[in-house]
Amino acid sequence: MNSYFVSQPNHSNSQDFEQRMLDNAEHLGAQFRIRQISFDSECIYAKEDLTALVLQFVRDLGQFPAVCVEDGLDTRTQEYFTRLYIRGQQYEFRTSAEGDYVNLDKVMPMLQTIAREQQPTHTFEIIHPPYDQTGIVIFAALTDLQEAVDRGYPCSLPSSHWVWQKHEWPWGVYSDVTVDHMPELSELQTRYYQTLHQLYTAGYNVPQLTAERIYLTDMFEQGKIDICIDGSNHTSFNDVLTGGKVRCFWEGWGVVLAYTLVQHYGGQPALYNKTSRQVTRLTPSAYLRQAEVAFGRRPATTH
């Protein structure tokens, strides 16, 4: 087994990955005219804090002529709210008043609605660095952002989302693949991309990713294969077990790893159900067929 699967006292792999993503964010952000604002995500102590934050996003970052017409506390839901007007259209932002953390899963959809309605060529998004409680919201032209991401800019876009046929592959069913020789992660990363590209070209419903959007590492040097897509660590559940066995997660990105090991490295597959602890052995061809059914086919396009 390769030496990088031995736990080390530091997290050099994690640090190397974060530095790579930070470098990508800096030089690609400048190249593709991506504007950004960094902020402390634990910043909400009163209604005025939400108002100040969203005005920073909308006015300073997006450069929209926004006016705050009301902010307050909704005692029914225990949420702070801020209502803005932009060119006669009202938009309302909300976040929980029960903690100091800004609820970005509520704020971001409203920012994206503003962009879609007020400047549809552009969008607001979140990027992943610097991997602490600092948040970074960006504003960019859609075409520029897509090209930047294709070159390795760390921002998850809809094009990296997995559509997984859960009824075809139940929750909790790992793929256990035994290989005679575990490849170096840099080689496996290349093969993973090739497998994903092959599946997409064949019409399966997997993301169309460039090689620069995929990064495989043992993030915390714990004997795992972490699959990082668009700067986001998808999983730490692809464990490298004893005896040359890799236990791959049951979502699409994990099954692509198992598919890669079976197809390119002669891996011998089995399914492990974590609930029943039942092991089902499959032939390589049967495993590949079952995985393809779970990926599903992309809908046919009409012209």
C-alpha positions as CSV (number, residue, x, y, z in Angstrom):
1,M,0.0,0.0,0.0
2,N,1.3,3.5,-0.9
3,S,2.9,5.5,1.8
4,Y,0.4,8.4,1.6
5,F,-2.2,6.3,3.3
6,V,-0.2,6.2,6.6
7,S,-1.5,8.8,9.0
8,Q,0.9,11.7,9.6
9,P,0.9,14.1,12.6
10,N,0.1,17.1,10.4
11,H,-2.5,17.7,7.7
12,S,-0.1,18.7,4.8
13,N,-2.5,17.3,2.2
14,S,-5.3,19.5,3.5
15,Q,-3.0,22.5,3.6
16,D,-1.8,21.8,0.0
17,F,-5.3,21.5,-1.3
18,E,-6.5,24.7,0.4
19,Q,-3.5,26.6,-0.9
20,R,-4.1,25.3,-4.4
21,M,-7.8,26.5,-4.2
22,L,-6.8,29.9,-2.8
23,D,-4.3,30.4,-5.6
24,N,-6.9,29.4,-8.2
25,A,-9.4,31.8,-6.6
26,E,-7.0,34.7,-6.7
27,H,-5.5,34.4,-10.2
28,L,-8.7,33.1,-12.0
29,G,-10.9,35.6,-10.1
30,A,-8.8,38.5,-11.4
31,Q,-8.5,37.0,-14.9
32,F,-12.3,36.6,-15.3
33,R,-13.4,39.9,-13.5
34,I,-15.1,38.2,-10.6
35,R,-15.9,40.6,-7.8
36,Q,-16.0,39.3,-4.2
37,I,-16.7,40.3,-0.7
38,S,-15.3,38.5,2.4
39,F,-17.2,38.6,5.7
40,D,-17.4,36.9,9.0
41,S,-20.3,34.4,8.8
42,E,-20.9,34.8,12.5
43,C,-22.0,38.4,12.3
44,I,-25.8,38.6,13.1
45,Y,-26.6,40.1,16.5
46,A,-29.4,42.4,15.6
47,K,-31.7,43.3,12.7
48,E,-29.3,46.1,11.6
49,D,-26.5,43.5,11.1
50,L,-28.6,41.6,8.5
51,T,-29.4,44.9,6.7
52,A,-25.8,46.0,6.6
53,L,-24.7,42.6,5.3
54,V,-27.2,42.3,2.5
55,L,-26.7,45.9,1.4
56,Q,-23.0,45.2,1.2
57,F,-23.8,42.3,-1.1
58,V,-26.4,44.1,-3.2
59,R,-25.0,47.6,-3.4
60,D,-21.3,47.2,-3.1
61,L,-20.8,43.8,-4.8
62,G,-23.7,43.7,-7.3
63,Q,-23.8,47.5,-7.7
64,F,-27.6,47.5,-7.7
65,P,-29.4,50.7,-6.6
66,A,-31.0,49.1,-3.5
67,V,-32.9,51.0,-0.8
68,C,-33.8,49.4,2.6
69,V,-37.5,50.2,3.3
70,E,-37.9,48.1,6.5
71,D,-36.1,45.7,8.8
72,G,-37.1,44.0,12.0
73,L,-37.7,40.9,14.0
74,D,-40.4,38.4,13.1
75,T,-41.4,37.1,16.5
76,R,-43.5,34.3,15.0
77,T,-40.5,32.7,13.3
78,Q,-37.7,34.2,15.3
79,E,-36.1,35.6,12.2
80,Y,-34.6,39.0,11.4
81,F,-35.8,40.3,8.1
82,T,-34.7,43.1,5.7
83,R,-36.9,44.4,2.8
84,L,-35.1,46.1,-0.1
85,Y,-36.5,47.9,-3.1
86,I,-34.6,47.8,-6.4
87,R,-36.1,49.7,-9.3
88,G,-39.6,49.3,-7.9
89,Q,-39.3,45.6,-7.1
90,Q,-39.3,44.4,-3.4
91,Y,-37.0,41.7,-2.1
92,E,-37.0,40.3,1.4
93,F,-34.0,38.7,3.2
94,R,-34.3,36.5,6.3
95,T,-32.0,34.8,8.8
96,S,-32.5,33.2,12.1
97,A,-32.4,35.4,15.2
98,E,-31.6,32.5,17.5
99,G,-27.8,32.5,16.7
100,D,-25.2,34.8,15.2
101,Y,-24.5,32.8,12.1
102,V,-26.0,34.2,8.8
103,N,-28.2,31.7,7.2
104,L,-26.8,31.7,3.7
105,D,-29.1,29.0,2.4
106,K,-31.9,31.7,2.8
107,V,-29.8,34.7,1.8
108,M,-28.2,33.3,-1.4
109,P,-31.5,32.3,-3.2
110,M,-32.7,35.9,-2.8
111,L,-29.4,37.3,-4.1
112,Q,-29.7,35.0,-7.1
113,T,-33.3,36.1,-7.7
114,I,-32.1,39.7,-7.8
115,A,-29.5,38.9,-10.3
116,R,-31.9,36.9,-12.4
117,E,-34.5,39.6,-12.5
118,Q,-32.3,42.7,-12.5
119,Q,-29.2,41.6,-14.5
120,P,-29.8,38.1,-15.9
121,T,-26.3,37.9,-17.5
122,H,-24.8,37.8,-14.0
123,T,-25.1,35.8,-10.8
124,F,-24.2,35.8,-7.1
125,E,-22.5,32.7,-5.8
126,I,-20.5,31.4,-2.8
127,I,-16.9,30.2,-3.2
128,H,-15.3,27.7,-0.8
129,P,-11.9,29.2,0.4
130,P,-10.6,30.0,2.9
131,Y,-12.2,27.0,4.7
132,D,-13.0,28.7,8.0
133,Q,-15.9,30.8,9.3
134,T,-15.1,33.5,6.8
135,G,-17.6,33.6,3.9
136,I,-16.9,34.8,0.4
137,V,-19.8,35.9,-1.9
138,I,-19.0,36.7,-5.5
139,F,-20.7,38.5,-8.4
140,A,-19.8,37.6,-11.9
141,A,-21.0,37.2,-15.5
142,L,-22.3,33.7,-15.9
143,T,-20.1,33.0,-19.0
144,D,-17.0,34.3,-17.2
145,L,-17.7,32.3,-14.1
146,Q,-18.3,29.1,-16.0
147,E,-15.0,29.4,-17.8
148,A,-13.2,30.2,-14.6
149,V,-14.7,27.2,-12.9
150,D,-13.8,25.0,-15.8
151,R,-10.2,26.1,-15.2
152,G,-10.3,25.3,-11.5
153,Y,-12.0,28.3,-9.8
154,P,-13.4,26.9,-6.5
155,C,-17.1,27.5,-6.9
156,S,-19.9,24.9,-7.1
157,L,-22.2,25.5,-10.1
158,P,-25.4,23.5,-11.1
159,S,-23.2,21.8,-13.7
160,S,-21.4,19.9,-10.8
161,H,-24.6,18.6,-9.2
162,W,-25.2,14.9,-9.2
163,V,-28.6,13.5,-10.2
164,W,-28.7,10.1,-8.5
165,Q,-31.4,7.5,-9.0
166,K,-31.9,6.7,-5.3
167,H,-34.6,4.1,-6.0
168,E,-32.0,2.2,-8.1
169,W,-29.3,2.4,-5.5
170,P,-30.5,2.3,-1.9
171,W,-29.2,4.5,0.9
172,G,-26.4,2.8,2.8
173,V,-25.1,0.5,0.1
174,Y,-21.4,0.8,-0.2
175,S,-19.3,-0.5,-3.1
176,D,-16.4,-2.6,-1.8
177,V,-13.8,-2.9,-4.5
178,T,-10.7,-5.1,-4.1
179,V,-7.7,-4.3,-6.3
180,D,-4.3,-6.0,-6.6
181,H,-2.5,-2.6,-6.7
182,M,-3.7,0.7,-5.4
183,P,-2.7,3.5,-7.8
184,E,-1.2,6.8,-6.8
185,L,-4.0,9.3,-6.3
186,S,-2.7,11.6,-9.1
187,E,-3.1,8.7,-11.5
188,L,-6.5,7.7,-10.1
189,Q,-7.6,11.3,-10.4
190,T,-6.9,11.2,-14.1
191,R,-8.7,7.9,-14.5
192,Y,-11.7,9.2,-12.5
193,Y,-12.0,12.1,-14.9
194,Q,-11.7,9.8,-17.9
195,T,-14.4,7.5,-16.5
196,L,-16.8,10.4,-15.8
197,H,-16.2,11.8,-19.3
198,Q,-16.8,8.4,-20.9
199,L,-20.1,8.1,-19.0
200,Y,-21.2,11.6,-19.9
201,T,-20.3,11.0,-23.6
202,A,-22.3,7.8,-23.5
203,G,-25.4,9.7,-22.4
204,Y,-25.5,8.9,-18.7
205,N,-26.7,11.6,-16.3
206,V,-23.5,12.5,-14.7
207,P,-21.9,16.0,-14.4
208,Q,-19.9,17.3,-17.4
209,L,-16.7,18.3,-15.5
210,T,-13.3,19.4,-16.8
211,A,-10.3,17.7,-15.4
212,E,-9.4,20.9,-13.5
213,R,-12.6,20.7,-11.5
214,I,-11.7,17.3,-9.9
215,Y,-9.1,16.7,-7.2
216,L,-8.5,13.5,-5.3
217,T,-6.5,13.5,-2.1
218,D,-6.3,11.9,1.3
219,M,-7.4,15.1,2.9
220,F,-6.5,14.5,6.5
221,E,-4.1,11.5,5.9
222,Q,-6.4,9.0,7.5
223,G,-6.4,6.3,4.8
224,K,-9.3,7.8,2.8
225,I,-9.8,8.9,-0.8
226,D,-11.4,12.4,-0.7
227,I,-13.1,13.5,-3.9
228,C,-13.1,17.3,-4.2
229,I,-15.2,18.8,-6.9
230,D,-15.1,22.6,-7.6
231,G,-13.1,23.2,-4.4
232,S,-15.6,21.4,-2.2
233,N,-14.8,18.2,-0.4
234,H,-17.6,15.8,-1.3
235,T,-16.7,12.9,0.9
236,S,-14.5,11.3,3.4
237,F,-16.3,8.0,3.2
238,N,-14.1,6.4,0.5
239,D,-12.0,4.4,2.9
240,V,-9.0,2.5,1.9
241,L,-9.3,-0.7,4.0
242,T,-6.9,-3.5,4.6
243,G,-6.2,-6.1,1.8
244,G,-6.4,-3.6,-1.1
245,K,-10.1,-2.9,-0.6
246,V,-11.7,0.5,-1.2
247,R,-15.1,1.1,0.4
248,C,-16.9,3.7,-1.8
249,F,-19.8,5.9,-0.8
250,W,-23.3,5.2,-2.2
251,E,-23.8,8.6,-3.9
252,G,-22.9,9.2,-7.6
253,W,-19.4,10.5,-7.0
254,G,-18.6,7.5,-4.9
255,V,-20.0,5.0,-7.4
256,V,-17.9,6.6,-10.1
257,L,-14.8,5.9,-8.1
258,A,-15.8,2.2,-7.7
259,Y,-16.7,2.1,-11.4
260,T,-13.2,3.5,-12.2
261,L,-11.5,0.9,-10.0
262,V,-13.5,-1.9,-11.6
263,Q,-13.1,-0.8,-15.2
264,H,-9.5,0.4,-15.2
265,Y,-7.8,-1.6,-12.4
266,G,-9.5,-4.9,-12.6
267,G,-11.3,-4.4,-9.3
268,Q,-13.5,-7.1,-7.9
269,P,-16.7,-5.5,-6.6
270,A,-19.1,-6.4,-3.9
271,L,-22.0,-4.4,-2.3
272,Y,-22.1,-3.9,1.5
273,N,-25.3,-2.9,3.1
274,K,-24.5,-0.9,6.3
275,T,-28.0,-1.5,7.8
276,S,-28.2,-5.3,7.3
277,R,-24.4,-5.9,7.1
278,Q,-25.1,-8.1,4.1
279,V,-22.4,-8.6,1.5
280,T,-23.5,-9.2,-2.2
281,R,-20.7,-10.2,-4.6
282,L,-21.1,-9.2,-8.2
283,T,-19.1,-9.8,-11.4
284,P,-17.4,-6.7,-12.7
285,S,-19.7,-6.5,-15.7
286,A,-22.8,-6.9,-13.5
287,Y,-21.5,-4.1,-11.2
288,L,-20.9,-1.7,-14.1
289,R,-24.4,-2.4,-15.5
290,Q,-26.0,-1.8,-12.1
291,A,-24.1,1.5,-11.7
292,E,-25.1,2.7,-15.1
293,V,-28.8,2.0,-14.3
294,A,-28.4,4.1,-11.1
295,F,-26.7,7.0,-13.0
296,G,-29.7,7.1,-15.4
297,R,-29.8,8.6,-18.9
298,R,-29.9,12.3,-19.6
299,P,-33.2,13.5,-21.2
300,A,-33.0,13.7,-24.9
301,T,-32.6,17.3,-26.1
302,T,-34.9,18.7,-28.8
303,H,-33.9,21.3,-31.4
